[in-house]
Amino acid sequence: MREIVEDLGPVQLARFAVTDFDDVHAFASHPLVCADTTWGPNDADDTRAFLDEAGRSRPGTVLLAVVREDRVIGSASVWTTSQEDRTGELGYALHPDVWGRGYATLVTRALLRRGFTDLGLERIAATCGPTNTRSARVLEKAGLRLEGHPRGHKRVRGARRDSLVFARLVTDAEP
């Protein structure tokens, strides 16, 4: 039986299980999913390593499976980047078969709540590539504000990539 952490209506957030390999590998090895990530596309060993890591408890990190109809369709995480500054980051990845249904916005809002309440963060940031208009829109709809466009911010598959940086403060009004 899957351990559901939070029911978001059409999707749930749950703990990962080793038996999730096929579902996780389906999105983590997908070229469209990984086009704007600093990881992937995964091979089988990468996916096994991810599931092994996901099964370990790490202080300052919430890492969850996004589940729909008892199938893992993505991953979602919020983590502390500075305990002293009470800052963190969030990220998510969903299988392209479910893009455009509003799930990413639901998941991002849940990650913000968990980061502010469970982790005690006061500022949570997220980044996406400047051409990733879908993710930029998700972050805006979830209440994060565009803060900047740093050049060469990330190294993706051996090349420098610009980023759009979004953030939300715990004191910001709900969207």
N, C-alpha and C positions, 0 to 999 in steps of 0.2 A: 504494500500500500504506500502510495506517494505521500510525503509529508508536505502538505500545503501550508505555506507561511502566510500568504495573503490572497484573498479572492478579490480580483479587480473586475468581476463581471464576466466579460467574454474570455479573459485569460486569468491565470493564477500565477503567483510566484511560489516556487517550491524549492526544496533542497535537491541537488543533483544526486543521481545514483549511478553506479557503475553500469547498470543495465541501460542507461540513456545513450550509450555509445552511438548507435545508428542514427538516432535523432540529432544528436550534437554534431556528429560528423557531417550530416547532410547540410547544415548551415555553415559550419566552421571550415568546410572545404570548398564552399561555393565561391567562385571568383567574384560575383557581384557583391556578396557580403564583405569580402576582404579587400575590395578595391580601395577603400579609404581607411583601412585599419593598419596598425603597425604590426599586426600578426597575420598569419595565414597566407594563402590558403593552407589549411592543415593537412598533413598526411595522417595516417592511422596512429603513428606514434605520438604526434602532437596532440591529437584528440584524447588519447589515453592519458597522457601527462596532464592535460587540462582537467580531466575528470578526477584524476588522483589528487591534484591540487584543490579542486573544488570540494572534495570530501574532507579537507582539513580545515579546522577552525583557525582563523587568523584574526587576532585582535585588530580593531580598526577597519575591518573590511566586512561588507555584506555582499556575498556572491550567490546569486539565485538563478534557477532555471525559469524561463518563461514557458508556461504550459497552456496548451489549448486542447481540449478533448483528450486529456491524458497523454498527449504527445509533447515533447520538448520542441519548441519552435524558436527558441533563442536563449540568450543569457543576458543577465543584468547585474551590474555591480556598482557600488558606491564605496569609496575607501578614503581613509584619512591620509592627507599628504603632509600635514604639519599639526601635531597635537598641540603644540604651543600656540599656534595661530588659529587653531580650531577650523582648519580648512580641509577641503577634500575635493575629489573629482568623481564623476560618474561616467559610465559607459554602458552601452547596450548593443546587441546584435540580434537581428531577427532574420529568419529565412525569407527570401524574396517572395515566396508564395503567399505570405501574409502581409506584405507591405501595403500601405494605403488604407488600412482598416482602422487606424487610430490606436492600435495596440502600443506602439512605441511611445506615444504621448501618455497613455495610462501608466506604462512602466516607468517612464521618466518621473512623473509626478510621485509615484510610489517610492522611487529611489530618493527623491528629495525629502519626503517625509521621514524615511528611515535614516537618512544621513543627519537630518536635523534632530530627530528624537533619539534614535538608537545609538548614534555615534556622537551626539552632542556637538555637531559641526555648526559653525555660524556662516560659512561661505562654501558653496559647492560650485565647481566649475566643470565645464565640458568643452571639448573641442571637436571640430569637424573640418574636413577639407573645404576650401572656398567653393568648389564646384558641387559639393554635396548639399544641394538645396533642400532635399527631403529632410535630412537630419537637422539642418539649420532651422527649418520650419517647425519640426518637432520640438526642438529646444525652446524656441520662442513661444509656442503654444503651451508648453509646460511652465512658462513663467521665468525662464532665464533670459538675461539681457545680453545683447552683443556688446562686448567690451573692447574688442580689438581684432586686428588682422596681422599677427606677427609673421614676418617673413622667415622662411627656413626654420620654422618652429619645431618640426618633427622630422625624423629620419625614417622614411618608408621605403623598404626594399632597396636600400643603398643610395637613395636620392633625398635631398632636402625637400621638404614640402611646407608650404605656407599653411596656416590654420586660421580658422575663425574661433575666437575664444568667447564663450558665453559663461555667465555666472548668475547665481542667485544668492541673496543674503537671507538669513533666517527672518530678518525684519521686513523683507519685501512683502507687499500685499499678494495674496493669492490671485492667480490669473482668473 
